[in-house]
Amino acid sequence: MAKTDKSWEKRLGGWPDELAVDFVESLSIDTRLYKYDIVGSIAHAQMLAEQKLITKDELKLIKDGLFQISEEIAAGRFEFCKEYEDIHMAIEAALIAKVGEAGKKLHTGRSRNDQVATDIRLWMRDEIEVLQAKITLLQKTFVKLAGKYAEDVMPGYTHLQRAQPIVIACYLLSFVEQLERDFVRLKNCRELLDVSPLGCGAVAGSTLALDRKSTAKQLGFADISYNSIDAVSDRDFCAEFIFDCALIATHLSRLAEDWIIYSSSEFGFVRIDDAYCTSSSMMPQKRNPDMLELIRAKTGRVYGSLMAMLTILKGQPSGYNRDLQEDKVHVFASSDTIESCLDVARGIAAHTKFNTKKISAGLEQDFLDATALAEYLVGKGVAFREGHGIVGSLVAYCEEDGRKLSELSLDEFKRRCGQIEADVYDNLGAASVAERYATKGAAGTRQAKEQVAYWTGELGRR
Ligand code: ARG
């Protein structure tokens, strides 16, 4: 880079301190925006030509130059020089070097402030689509797995204590629901960010006759922003995007935690495929669920980015501040992390097997049918609170000699509650309870089939 190349060398004396050059540069982070920067520049130049601020010939030179630069960057032939600070100045300088005077007109009516705000929105629009596609693939994987276990019952937990019987498919579909909200949250985020800041300049817009609607339309934005100060100052959409990533991480960490527990010998509910396990350098017998543990741990990175992003925004005065340059590192880190977590989670889910034999062998332990028995009593005219007490004492009675509720005689039942009849036995046992769930959205056999069918159809259309 020649010492006269920098766009403001006539204003600032001398050459910047070497440490300052390293400190202020963002090229190492924002190079990945290059396509969006070039697309934005082409739209801007096109508009400048429409508005007769540059000639058609100049437009052609600019476009050709930008296409060449794009190819050079893609092919790894572009020489990045950190003195240019960021991708915007690196591309502009390269353009001027290529096409001369015409290149010097590209920045007419533009600032890096509206430029970067535009680039990051363009990037995020695409990235949201990538994340949504990965979410959908993971949902489909869960639905497929759920289809295999639409009749198998497992214990449902509260406080990680055995609570009530649930169908395995419903358990799996609970993740489809969580991911669906993640999908919609990203859709909402995309809608809010879909306005073009281009033409807002440094902070106040421009005295030139820029046609902001033209650039917005070329770039596929739904609208333009209507306040130049806000448009260059805020990155609320970045915080929102990272928050959406953070919730995906939260949901995946729940899955990871479940399956780490379920794959332990103590549970033995699922088998994580060898392809997603590691072993131990010391203990030859080990099969460790490291991928799940890392999914769980990577949540920390995303939460950290969210806190960082919010802190970067806090207390900044109105207008653009260089603080905002720090947004990208966190936005990119979050999306990269979530992309890989979604991919790995999908791989794991596609190959995980539920050990239904082991699960059903333990299903009649710990009175999973107790709540259903209390509800049976409601059907016989007993007030729920009273029925709850009766079943509580029946459970305590069973525990004395290690029996199950279904092993009590009708006589023993009747001694505690006269309304109990022989049909009580149809209401006991985990499998029959799962078949008797009557409410919409319950974790029962009937609902499992309905919901697998619903999600198969719904996701099939995506
Ligand atoms: N690299 C900067 C960023 O990411 C671009 C905008 C710089 N603007 C300025 N006035 N210094 O925010």
Residues whose N, C-alpha, C, O or C-beta is under 5 A from the ligand:
A	BS01	LIG	S26 D86 R112 N113 V116 L324 Q325
